[in-house]
Amino acid sequence: MSRMSMLFGLALAAAILASLLLGSVPLPLDRVLGALTFAGSPGDELVIWDIRLPRSLAAAFVGATLGMSGAALQGLLRNPLAEPGILGVSATAALCASVTLYFGLAAGGPFVLPVAAVAGALLATFLVAAAALRTQSVVALILIGVGLSSFAGALMALLMNLSPNPFSLADLVNWTLGTVANRSFQDLAFAAPFAFAGMAILLAMRRGLSALTLGDEAAAGLGLDLKKQRIAIIVGAGLATGASVALAGAIGFVGIVAPHLVRPFVRYDASRLLVPSALLGAVLLVLADIGVRVIPTDAELKLGVVAALIGAPVFIWIASRRRLA
């Protein structure tokens, strides 16, 4: 593990500890440690083990999957503005989850909604992977992803427009804004296999990302199977992103910001970008969730809103610098 990854790992541990200390009612360190070791009061153990720790781990989990997926897609597409949402995976996963809410299918069991989200991500991944087999153009892939994302967004807007009552509309809105509130270890256990499978695929294909920085022709000349590389990255990012949407809903910009901040420190080597981007993405989302909990508002802000408020200006800055370059 590189020194930078170790540093981000320590920062993540510190951020998770801070998330256990802070909240609507702050807890001192001794009470948190007592609850973690089951030596504290039942109330403290309930707060830590049933509320704060699963929520913090969910934020770290989602940030890590989005950070690594964004780094991999940016290496594949050779575009620092690429992120999981660019291929339509996030939007399609959120759409399928919203369908279960709209038609009341989510009431059929605790896993109906996350299964629908992962299924939506896999559907989008299959469509984009099929397109990758038919075209060698990276631009065509991006356009297909943008079209798929726009179509899924339009269908989500249609569901909201036709929502039969304010309660159903509130559920749809909450899902599309993204949150890790009220998540449990059971939710994490369901999403983890999909995320780990996707991240394992991305890590296995990381060396090919370095070859792609030289261009498609040069990478092919070095013996890289472009179709295999492209499909593997898309499938890996789709699985990881689907798991994050199943757990927290749609959260944007983490997949852009984390790799961009890390890239100069790995000398722009795409193969060394994945793990640090995952760790930094986890740190950023845990810190954002702390902000969600401590900002004094009548209704708790949604994590996706806070992530967008931070990430959108950074996105604009990256885009403006790239345009001027």
C-alpha positions as CSV (number, residue, x, y, z in Angstrom):
1,M,0.0,0.0,0.0
2,S,1.3,3.4,-0.9
3,R,2.0,6.1,1.6
4,M,-0.8,8.2,0.3
5,S,-3.3,5.3,0.6
6,M,-2.2,4.8,4.2
7,L,-2.7,8.5,4.9
8,F,-6.2,8.4,3.4
9,G,-6.9,5.3,5.4
10,L,-6.0,7.0,8.6
11,A,-8.0,10.0,7.6
12,L,-11.0,7.7,7.0
13,A,-10.6,6.1,10.4
14,A,-10.5,9.5,12.0
15,A,-13.6,10.7,10.0
16,I,-15.6,7.6,11.1
17,L,-14.5,8.2,14.7
18,A,-15.6,11.8,14.4
19,S,-19.0,10.7,13.0
20,L,-19.5,8.5,16.1
21,L,-18.8,11.5,18.3
22,L,-20.8,14.1,16.5
23,G,-24.5,14.3,15.8
24,S,-27.7,16.0,17.0
25,V,-26.5,15.0,20.5
26,P,-22.7,14.9,20.7
27,L,-21.2,12.0,22.7
28,P,-17.8,12.3,24.6
29,L,-15.0,9.9,23.6
30,D,-15.1,7.8,26.7
31,R,-18.8,7.0,26.2
32,V,-18.3,6.2,22.5
33,L,-15.4,3.8,23.3
34,G,-17.5,2.3,26.1
35,A,-20.4,1.7,23.7
36,L,-18.0,0.2,21.0
37,T,-16.6,-2.3,23.6
38,F,-20.1,-3.1,25.0
39,A,-19.1,-1.6,28.3
40,G,-21.3,1.5,28.1
41,S,-24.9,2.2,28.8
42,P,-27.6,0.4,26.8
43,G,-28.7,3.8,25.4
44,D,-25.2,4.7,24.1
45,E,-24.8,1.2,22.6
46,L,-28.1,1.6,20.8
47,V,-27.0,5.0,19.4
48,I,-23.6,3.8,18.3
49,W,-24.3,0.3,17.0
50,D,-27.8,0.8,15.5
51,I,-27.6,4.4,14.3
52,R,-24.3,6.1,13.9
53,L,-21.9,3.3,13.0
54,P,-24.0,1.7,10.2
55,R,-24.7,5.2,8.9
56,S,-21.0,6.1,8.9
57,L,-19.9,2.8,7.3
58,A,-22.6,3.2,4.6
59,A,-21.3,6.7,3.8
60,A,-17.8,5.4,3.5
61,F,-19.0,2.4,1.5
62,V,-20.8,4.6,-1.0
63,G,-18.0,7.1,-1.3
64,A,-15.4,4.4,-1.9
65,T,-17.4,2.7,-4.7
66,L,-18.1,6.0,-6.4
67,G,-14.6,7.2,-6.1
68,M,-13.1,4.1,-7.6
69,S,-15.7,3.9,-10.3
70,G,-15.1,7.5,-11.3
71,A,-11.3,7.0,-11.4
72,A,-11.7,3.9,-13.6
73,L,-14.2,5.5,-16.0
74,Q,-12.0,8.6,-16.3
75,G,-9.1,6.4,-17.2
76,L,-11.2,4.4,-19.7
77,L,-12.7,7.5,-21.4
78,R,-9.6,9.6,-20.9
79,N,-11.8,12.4,-19.6
80,P,-11.5,13.9,-16.1
81,L,-15.2,14.9,-16.2
82,A,-16.4,11.3,-16.4
83,E,-18.1,9.7,-13.4
84,P,-20.5,6.8,-12.8
85,G,-23.6,8.8,-13.7
86,I,-22.2,9.6,-17.2
87,L,-23.0,6.1,-18.4
88,G,-26.6,6.2,-17.1
89,V,-26.0,3.5,-14.5
90,S,-26.9,5.7,-11.5
91,A,-30.0,7.1,-13.1
92,T,-31.3,3.8,-14.3
93,A,-30.7,2.2,-10.9
94,A,-32.5,5.1,-9.2
95,L,-35.4,4.7,-11.7
96,C,-35.9,1.0,-11.0
97,A,-35.8,1.7,-7.2
98,S,-38.4,4.5,-7.7
99,V,-40.7,2.2,-9.7
100,T,-40.9,-0.1,-6.7
101,L,-41.9,2.8,-4.5
102,Y,-44.4,4.2,-7.0
103,F,-46.2,0.9,-7.4
104,G,-46.0,-0.1,-3.8
105,L,-43.7,-3.1,-4.5
106,A,-41.2,-2.0,-1.9
107,A,-43.7,-3.0,0.8
108,G,-43.2,-6.6,-0.2
109,G,-40.0,-7.0,1.7
110,P,-36.9,-5.2,2.9
111,F,-34.8,-6.3,-0.1
112,V,-37.3,-5.5,-2.9
113,L,-36.0,-1.9,-3.4
114,P,-32.2,-2.7,-3.3
115,V,-32.7,-5.7,-5.6
116,A,-34.5,-3.4,-8.0
117,A,-31.7,-0.8,-7.8
118,V,-29.0,-3.4,-8.5
119,A,-31.1,-4.8,-11.4
120,G,-31.4,-1.4,-12.9
121,A,-27.7,-0.9,-12.7
122,L,-27.0,-4.2,-14.3
123,L,-29.5,-3.4,-17.1
124,A,-27.8,-0.1,-17.9
125,T,-24.4,-1.9,-17.7
126,F,-25.6,-4.6,-20.1
127,L,-26.8,-1.9,-22.6
128,V,-23.6,0.1,-22.5
129,A,-21.5,-3.1,-22.6
130,A,-23.4,-4.2,-25.7
131,A,-22.8,-0.8,-27.3
132,A,-19.1,-1.1,-26.4
133,L,-19.0,-4.4,-28.5
134,R,-20.4,-2.6,-31.5
135,T,-18.4,0.6,-31.5
136,Q,-14.8,1.6,-31.0
137,S,-15.7,5.2,-30.4
138,V,-15.3,6.5,-26.8
139,V,-17.4,9.6,-27.8
140,A,-20.3,7.2,-28.9
141,L,-20.2,5.5,-25.5
142,I,-20.4,8.8,-23.7
143,L,-23.3,9.9,-25.9
144,I,-25.1,6.6,-25.3
145,G,-24.6,7.0,-21.5
146,V,-25.9,10.6,-21.6
147,G,-28.9,9.6,-23.6
148,L,-29.7,6.7,-21.2
149,S,-29.3,8.9,-18.2
150,S,-31.6,11.6,-19.7
151,F,-34.2,9.0,-20.5
152,A,-34.1,7.5,-17.0
153,G,-34.3,11.0,-15.6
154,A,-37.3,11.8,-17.7
155,L,-39.1,8.7,-16.6
156,M,-38.4,9.5,-12.9
157,A,-39.8,13.0,-13.4
158,L,-42.9,11.3,-15.0
159,L,-43.3,9.1,-11.9
160,M,-43.1,12.2,-9.7
161,N,-45.6,14.0,-11.9
162,L,-48.1,11.2,-11.7
163,S,-47.5,10.4,-8.0
164,P,-50.9,9.6,-6.5
165,N,-50.4,11.3,-3.1
166,P,-47.9,13.6,-1.2
167,F,-46.5,10.7,0.8
168,S,-45.5,8.7,-2.3
169,L,-44.0,11.8,-3.8
170,A,-42.0,12.4,-0.7
171,D,-40.6,8.9,-0.9
172,L,-39.6,9.3,-4.5
173,V,-37.9,12.7,-3.8
174,N,-36.0,11.3,-0.8
175,W,-34.7,8.4,-2.9
176,T,-33.5,10.6,-5.7
177,L,-31.8,13.1,-3.4
178,G,-29.7,10.4,-1.7
179,T,-29.2,9.6,2.0
180,V,-27.6,7.1,4.3
181,A,-29.9,7.8,7.2
182,N,-31.5,4.8,8.9
183,R,-29.3,2.3,7.2
184,S,-28.5,-1.0,8.9
185,F,-25.8,-3.6,8.8
186,Q,-28.3,-5.8,7.0
187,D,-28.4,-3.1,4.2
188,L,-24.6,-3.1,4.0
189,A,-24.4,-6.9,3.9
190,F,-26.8,-7.0,0.9
191,A,-25.0,-4.3,-1.1
192,A,-21.4,-5.4,-0.2
193,P,-21.1,-8.5,-2.6
194,F,-22.1,-6.5,-5.6
195,A,-19.7,-3.6,-4.7
196,F,-16.8,-5.9,-3.9
197,A,-17.3,-7.8,-7.1
198,G,-17.3,-4.6,-9.1
199,M,-14.3,-3.1,-7.4
200,A,-12.4,-6.4,-7.8
201,I,-13.0,-6.3,-11.6
202,L,-11.8,-2.7,-11.7
203,L,-8.6,-3.5,-9.7
204,A,-7.9,-6.5,-11.9
205,M,-8.0,-4.3,-15.0
206,R,-6.1,-1.3,-13.6
207,R,-2.9,-1.9,-15.6
208,G,-4.8,-1.6,-18.8
209,L,-5.8,1.9,-17.8
210,S,-2.2,3.1,-17.9
211,A,-1.9,1.8,-21.4
212,L,-5.0,3.6,-22.5
213,T,-3.5,7.0,-21.5
214,L,-1.3,6.5,-24.6
215,G,-4.3,6.2,-26.9
216,D,-6.3,3.3,-28.3
217,E,-3.8,2.6,-31.1
218,A,-0.8,2.6,-28.9
219,A,-2.6,0.5,-26.2
220,A,-3.6,-2.1,-28.9
221,G,0.0,-2.1,-30.1
222,L,1.1,-3.0,-26.6
223,G,-1.2,-6.0,-26.7
224,L,-4.1,-4.6,-24.8
225,D,-7.5,-6.1,-25.8
226,L,-9.5,-2.9,-26.0
227,K,-13.0,-4.5,-26.1
228,K,-12.2,-6.7,-23.1
229,Q,-10.8,-3.8,-21.2
230,R,-13.7,-1.5,-22.0
231,I,-16.4,-4.1,-21.1
232,A,-14.7,-5.1,-17.9
233,I,-14.4,-1.5,-16.7
234,I,-18.0,-0.8,-17.6
235,V,-19.3,-3.9,-15.9
236,G,-17.1,-3.3,-12.8
237,A,-18.3,0.3,-12.5
238,G,-21.9,-0.7,-13.1
239,L,-21.8,-3.3,-10.3
240,A,-20.2,-0.9,-7.8
241,T,-22.4,2.0,-8.7
242,G,-25.5,-0.2,-8.5
243,A,-24.6,-1.3,-5.0
244,S,-24.1,2.3,-3.9
245,V,-27.5,3.4,-5.4
246,A,-29.1,0.4,-3.7
247,L,-27.7,1.6,-0.4
248,A,-28.0,5.4,-0.5
249,G,-29.9,6.5,-3.6
250,A,-28.4,8.8,-6.2
251,I,-25.3,10.8,-5.1
252,G,-23.3,12.7,-7.6
253,F,-19.9,14.4,-8.1
254,V,-17.9,12.2,-5.7
255,G,-16.7,10.2,-8.7
256,I,-15.4,13.4,-10.3
257,V,-13.9,15.2,-7.3
258,A,-12.0,12.4,-5.5
259,P,-10.0,11.2,-8.6
260,H,-9.2,14.8,-9.6
261,L,-7.8,15.6,-6.2
262,V,-5.7,12.5,-6.1
263,R,-4.4,12.5,-9.7
264,P,-1.5,15.0,-9.3
265,F,-0.1,12.9,-6.4
266,V,0.1,9.7,-8.4
267,R,1.8,11.5,-11.3
268,Y,-1.3,11.0,-13.4
269,D,-0.8,7.3,-13.5
270,A,-4.3,5.8,-14.0
271,S,-3.4,2.4,-12.6
272,R,-2.3,3.9,-9.2
273,L,-5.4,6.1,-9.0
274,L,-8.1,3.6,-8.1
275,V,-7.4,2.8,-4.4
276,P,-6.5,6.4,-3.2
277,S,-9.6,7.7,-5.0
278,A,-11.8,5.1,-3.3
279,L,-10.3,6.0,0.1
280,L,-10.6,9.8,-0.5
281,G,-14.2,9.4,-1.8
282,A,-15.0,7.5,1.4
283,V,-13.5,10.3,3.5
284,L,-15.3,13.1,1.6
285,L,-18.7,11.4,2.0
286,V,-18.3,10.6,5.7
287,L,-17.4,14.3,6.3
288,A,-20.4,15.4,4.2
289,D,-22.7,13.2,6.2
290,I,-21.3,14.7,9.4
291,G,-22.2,18.1,8.0
292,V,-25.7,16.8,7.2
293,R,-26.2,15.8,10.9
294,V,-24.7,18.9,12.6
295,I,-26.0,21.7,10.4
296,P,-28.9,23.2,12.3
297,T,-32.0,22.9,10.1
298,D,-35.6,22.0,10.8
299,A,-35.4,19.0,8.4
300,E,-32.2,17.1,7.9
301,L,-30.5,17.9,4.6
302,K,-30.0,15.0,2.2
303,L,-26.5,13.7,1.6
304,G,-26.9,14.0,-2.2
305,V,-27.8,17.7,-1.8
306,V,-24.7,18.4,0.3
307,A,-22.5,16.4,-2.1
308,A,-23.8,18.4,-5.1
309,L,-23.4,21.7,-3.3
310,I,-19.7,20.9,-2.8
311,G,-19.1,18.9,-5.9
312,A,-20.8,21.1,-8.5
313,P,-18.5,24.1,-8.1
314,V,-15.5,21.8,-8.3
315,F,-17.0,20.2,-11.5
316,I,-17.3,23.7,-13.0
317,W,-13.8,24.6,-12.1
318,I,-12.4,21.3,-13.6
319,A,-14.5,21.9,-16.8
320,S,-13.3,25.5,-17.1
321,R,-9.7,24.6,-16.7
322,R,-10.0,21.8,-19.3
323,R,-11.6,24.1,-21.8
324,L,-8.9,26.7,-21.4
325,A,-6.2,24.1,-21.6
